[in-house]
Amino acid sequence: MPICIECRHPVKTLWREGGGDKSGGHNIRLTVCKNCGRFCDKYVEHDFVVLFIDLVLIKPQVYRHLLHNTLMKDEDEFAVSQFLSSLYRAKGFGGNWELMEVLLDFSKEQPSIIRLGILLLLFDVYLTWARIERQSVPDADSADGSSTNFGRLAQQPIVYQYMFFLLLCTLSTVAFHGSIRFLTSSPYSPLALLGVLPRYPRPNSVSTALLVSSSTKLFPILMVIWEYDVPAAARSLGWAVVANNVEALKILLDCGYGVAALLATAGAVSRWVVGRAVLWAAGLEGVDSAGEAGVAEDGRAFVAMLMYVRDWAGRLAVG
């Protein structure tokens, strides 16, 4: 059931058709909330650019629009069973085009959140591959074992390399989502048993919130145009993604920032542990899957970012 994005009051409809000329495009009238007197969902008339900007600005209204009024169905299903049955009817992974047709049909019929998840996963593969390759470049006077092992991996066919990083990112993402879904939706969750957080009965909505709030990861696509190697910028982007995750969990679960931060931290730790385990199994224990050298460096980068913002605000006030 849709809600008002301003006061979260349930409403029957977000808009209705007016009696004007439909050819002019002005036949839709937004519904006014009876509880707060404002439009129930102003984003119905906004395009995706405005939505993305407000996502970056972490506005609660845009998260309520996406999580409650747009993306998730009432039955909390992604129709994965339909996809698996279609794969079974496609006669396996043969040399025909039936499997490709199934994938295309599935991407067209299913919600856009699935396509966003696939896009984020594939883009994460590209960034992780580039980051680990940069970390594993051997020095002239170094004989690090991790660099040697990555050199052996780099000698493999490009398809095998891609499948390795795809497996790494897939397992890390599954660990991130799975740990948070367990803590929020499982009856055996310690948070539910201790009464810290009521059990949330829609785990797919939790994954939807995490995927939407992780769309900030798409910013490094500018590396394709302008290559940069600024560790502070990468870490600041990581903190921005964490802040978006915390805000999305707070809005969806209607909990405090402390509980939302605890959930995001648990997911990040699970992702890091799984990523390290995969790299250790491949002999790449000398590199970091998360692209972070430690909490101390992250803290210094965060303080540097705050100092930069303070200097920028001072110049703005003087000017």
PARO-796822 format. One record per residue: x, y, z of N, C-alpha, C in turn. Coordinates in pm, whole numbers, plus 50000, padded with zeros to 5 digits. Layout:
N
XYZXYZXYZ/...
***
This chain:
319
500854988150000500005000050000500885012350000/500625022149912501475034149907501315042650032/502315051050056502305059750172502635073950129/502335083350215502765097150194504245098050229/505035103450140506475103850163506875114550263/505945123150302506245133750398505965129250541/504805122850565504425118950701504255103950718/504445095950610504355081350611502945076350641/501945084650617500555080450638500095072150518/499475060550538499005052450425497925059750345/498015058450213497045064650123496575054250023/495425056849964494875047649866495535049149730/495805061449689496395063849558497285076149565/498275076649479499215087749476498815098549377/498035095049279497605104749178496305099749116/495665108849047494435105448977494405113048845/493645107848753493525114248623492525125648630/492945136948572492075148548568491215148648444/490435159048429489535159948315490065168548203/491345172248210491895180948107492235173447980/492915180347890493315174547763494465164847787/494265152047758495295141947782496475143447687/496235149447570497335151147475498355161247525/497965169947615498905179947667499765174747779/499465162847831500275157047937499965162448075/498855169848092498525175848221497275169448280/497035157048249495825150348298496035142848428/497225143848489497525137148615497565147648726/496845145048832496815153948948497275146149070/498255151749139498785145149257497785145649371/497775135049449496875134149563497455141649682/496615149149750497025156549870496745147849992/497745146750078497605138550199496635145250296/495695137650347494725142850443495335144750582/496495138650604497115139450736498015151650752/498835154550649499775165750658499455177150563/498565175050466498175185650375499135188050261/500145179750244501095181150134500855170050032/501535171449916501395161149814501915147849869/501175137249839501575124049890502915119549834/503145121849706504395117549643504685126749525/505495136849550505825146449446506735140549340/507425129549372508375123649277507685116249164/506365115049169505655108749058505865116548929/505995129648939506175138248822507635141348792/508575136348872509985139448853510665128348772/511735132148703512465122348623513575116048707/514315106848644515325099248717516515107848758/516785118748687517915127348725517655133648862/516445138648882516085144549012516135134049122/515665122049091515705111249189517135107849229/518035107149131519425103649161520095114549243/519825127149211520415138249287519935137849432/518645135549452518125134949589518605122549662/518895111749589519515100049653520905103349705/521665110749624523005114749667522915123949789/521905132749791521705141849903521065135150024/520735122250013520175114150122518895120650176/517975123550089516685128750133515755117250168/515145117450285514265106250323513075104450230/512575115450172511385114350088511625105749965/512805106949904513065099349783513215084449815/513745081249932513845067249973512455061349998/511575069250060510205064350081509495062449947/509745071449852509135070049720509585057149652/510875054249658511395042449589511065029549663/511205029649794511055017249870509595013449892/508735023349909507335020249942506385021849824/506675031149733505695034649630506075030349490/507305025649469507745023049332508265008949310/509315005049383510084993249345509494980149396/509204979349524508814966449581507334963849565/507004951149537505624946849529505104943649669/503764942949679503154940049809503494926149858/503684916649764503974902949806505454900649829/506294911049811507724910149843508384898749767/508174898049636508734887449554509544893349440/510624886549405511434890049289511184880749172/510284871249187509944861649082511164853649036/512024850249131513214842349097512814828249056/511754822949116511334809349080510914808648934/510274819348883509914819548742511154819548655/512184826748700513424827248624514104813548619/514134806548733514774793348735514004783348651/512684784048654511894774948570512104777948422/512284790648388512564794148249513934788948205/514904789348298516224783748267516134768748244/515324762148323515184747648307514574744248171/513644752448126513024750047996513924753947880/515034761047910515914765647803516904754947758/516784742647811517624731247770519084733447803/519334739747919520704741047966521464752047895/522774751447907523654761647853524264756647722/523434753147628523904748047500524404759047410/524684755447288525214765147193524154772947121/522884771947162521824779647096521614792747169/520614800347118520334813547172519174813347272/518704801547311517544801147399517854806947537/519044804147589519404809447720519474824647716/520054830347611520134844847599518744850947591/517834844347522516474849447513515794849347650/516064838947729515484838247863516004849747949/517294852347943517874863148021517304876647980/517154878847851516614891547804515154893147846/514374882547831512974883347872512854885748023/513724879248099513674881048244514004895448283/515024901448219515394915148251514324925148211/513534921848108512484930948066511264930048156/510944917848202509704915848276509844919048424/511024917448481511174918948624511434933548661/511284936848788511454950648833512844955948801/512914969148792514184975548758515214973748867/514804970248989515774968549096516714956949068/516234946548997517094935348962518154939748862/517754947748765518724952848669519744961948737/519284969748836520224978148910521214969548988/520744958649047521644949749120522684943449030/522264939148911523224933348816524234943748771/523764956148747524674966848706525694969848815/525254970748939526184973349049527184962049066/526744949549048527654938249061528714938348952/528304940448828529264940548718530224952348729/529724963648775530604975148791531574973048907/531114966249011531994962949123533094953349079/532784944348987533804935348932534904943348863/534504953248784535494961448712536384969048810/535774975348911536554983249007537464974349091/536954962849136537764953849217538934948349138/538694944849014539764939848927540854950248911/540454962548881541444973248860542194976348989/541494976349103542134979749230543134969049271/542754956349262543664945549302544844944749207/544604947249081545714947148985546704958249016/546204969949059547094980949094547844978049223/547184971549319547854968349445548914957549428/548764949049329549654937449313550774939849215/550974952249172552094955149082553394953549158/554304944749116555534942349193556514953849179/557174957049292558224967149289559514961049234/560484969849208561744965249150562554957149251/562434961049382563214954149484562334945849577/561164941849527560234934249611559954920849547/559834910849633559494897349585558294892249663/557264900649670556064897249747555364885249684/554914876149769554254864249719552924867249656/552214877249710550904880449653551034885649511/552094893649485552304898549349552604887049254/553404877349304553704865849219552454857749190/551624855749291550394848249270549454855549176/549364868749188548514876149095549104875548955/550434875048945551024873448813550614860448748/550544849748829550074837048775548604837848735/547804845148813546404847048776546274855248649/547134865248634547074873748515547474866248389/548204855148403548594847248287547474838148238/546414836948316545284828648275544474835848168/543644828548093542784835047994541894845648059/541534855647982540794866948034539434862648090/538874852048032537574847248081537724841648222/538794834148249539014828648382539254839848484/539994850048445540214861348535538894868148570/538074870248467536794876948491535894868548581/535884855448559535044846748641535514846748786/536844847848808537354848348945536854860849017/536984872348952536544884749017535024885449025/534324879248931532874878548941532454870149062/533164858849084532884850649201533194858149330/534324865349331534714872949449533654883349485/533224891149387532234901649413530864895949445/530514884849380529204878749406529124873549549/530144866249592530134860949729530174872149832/530934882749805530984893949898529634900949908/528974902749793527664909149793526624900649863/526664887449838525724878349905525934878650056/527194879150100527474879850243526954892850303/527104903750230526624916750279525104916750296/524404912450190522944912250197522444901450292/523074889750289522594878750371522704881650520/523794887850562523954890750705522924900950753/522674911250673521694921450713520284915750708/519994907650607518664901250599518444891950719/519494884850761519354876050877519074884051004/519794895151022519624903051143518274910151148/517684912851032516434920351030515194911451017/515304900250947514114892550912514074878450969/515154873451022515154859851073514574859351215/513764849151246513274847851385514384844451483/515544840051434516674836851519517674848251529/517314859851480518214871351485518444875651630/519694878051668519934882651807519294896151836/519144904551734518484917451756517004915551790/516364906051723514964903251752514794896251887/515714887251920515614880052047515854889252166/516724899252148517014908652255516034920352260/515144921152162514184931952159514734945152109/515914944752046516504957051993515784961751868/515404952251783514754955551657513644945451632/512414949751608511354940251574511644933051442/511194920851433511434912951312510704919251194/511464921451085510884927350964510524915950869/509254914550830508834902650756509104902950606/509764913450555509964914550410511464915750379/512184904550375513634905250352514014910850216/513184908450113513514913949981513474929049980/512624934950064512614949450075513914954650135/514514946750224515804950650281516874950950172/516904940650087517864940549976517604951949880/516324955149857516004966349770516564979349827/516394981449956516924993550019518444994250008/519114982950025520574982850015521044985549873/520344980149774520734982349635520524996849594/519385002349632519095016249596520095025649662/520395023349789521325032049860522765030049817/523065019249747524425016849698524645022349558/523665029349504523815034849368524925045249360/525375050349476526495059749476527765053249425/527815039949426528995032949374529225035649226/528215040549156528355042949013529165055448983/529475063549084530255075649061531625072949000/532365062349042533675060048981533645056748833/532465056648771532425054648626533145065948555/533325077248625534075088348568535545084848549/536005073948613537385069448592537625065748447/536565061848377536725058448236537135070748156/536695082648201537015095048130538235101848191/538195103748324539295110148394539855100348495/541045095548470541665086048562542285093548679/541995089148798542535095248917543025084349011/543945088149099544475078649197544585085949331/543455090149384543385097449510542735088349613/543505082949707542905073849806541805080549888/541975093549919540955100349998539625100949925/539665102449793538415102949716537705089549719/538475078649704537855065349707537265062349844/537985065949950537475063250085536275072150117/536305084650070535145093250092533915087650023/534105081949904532985075549835532475063549914/533395055949974532975044750057532165049250177/532595060150241531815065450353530455070350307/530385076250187529095080850135528135069250113/528655058050062527815046250043527315041050177/528195040950279527775036450412526695045550468/526855058650451525845068050500524505065850431/524535063150301523295060250229522665047250277/523485037050303522955024350355522285026350491/522915034050577522355036550710521025043850699/520975054050614519725061650599518615053050541/518945044850442517925036250381517385026050482/518265019950562517815010450663516975017250770/517365029250808516595036650910515185039550860/515065043750733513755047150677512905034650660/513495023950609512715011850583512265005050711/513185003650806512884996250928512275004851037/512265018151016511725027551115512425025651249/513765025551244514565023751364515465035951381/516285035751485517195046651508518465045351426/519255056251427520515056051353521505046051412/521445043851542522365034451604522155020251555/520885015951550520585002451501520915001151353/520585011451274520895011151131522395010651107/523165018351185524625017951172525175004351213/524574998151314525004984651355524764974551245/523614975351178523324966251068524284968350952/524544980950916525464983750805526874979050839/527284980650964528614976051006528714960951000/527674954051045527684939351039527764934450895/527024940950805527104937150665528474939650605/529074951150640530404954350587531454944650638/531364940750765532314931150821532164917550753/530934913250732530714900350664531264900650522/531044911550451531564912650316533084912350316/533714919250411535174919550417535724905750449/535114898550542535594885250580535504875650462/534384875650391534224866650277535214870350166/535374883250141536334887450038537754883350072/538134884950199539474880750240539654865650228/538594858150259538694843550249538894839150105/538194845350012538354841849870539754845549823/540234857349861541584861349820542634852349884/542424848350008543384839350073543404825850002/542244820949962542204808149891542914808949757/542924820849696543604822749568545064826649584/545544827649709546934831549732547184846349722/546134854549732546274869149723546004875549858/546564869649964546314875050097546984888450119/547874892650031548574905350049547794917350001/546634915349939545824926549890544524926949968/543814938049956542584940150031541434941249933/540414932949950539274933249860538454945749874/538494952049992537684963950015538394976549973/539664975449934540374987249889540724996750001/540784991750126541075000250240542254994250315/543155002950358544344998250427544184997950578/543055001950629542855001450772541955012550820/541525010850946540625020751004541345034051026/542625033451059543365045851084543435054550959/543715048350844543775056050721542405061550684/541365053850708540015058850683539705070750773/540135070050899539905081150990540645093650946/541905092050902542655103550854542025109450729/541535100750641540875105750520539585113150555/538865108150655537615114750695537905128350758/538955129150842539325141950902539785151650794/540555146750696540985155450586539805160750507/538795152350487537605156950416536885167650497/536785166050630536135176050713536905189150712/538235188450713539035200550706538835207750573/538735200050467538505206050336537155212950331/536135206550387534795212550389534795225250473/535525225150586535575237050670536265248550598/537385245850531538065256350455537205261650343/536495252450275535615256750166534475265450218/533905261750333532825269750392533345283350437/534605283750489535175296550528535385305850410/535905300350300536075308750180534745313350126/533725304750135532405308650086531815319750172/532045319150304531505329550392532215342850370/533535342350347534285354750323533905360850190/533755352150087533405357049954531965361049944/
***
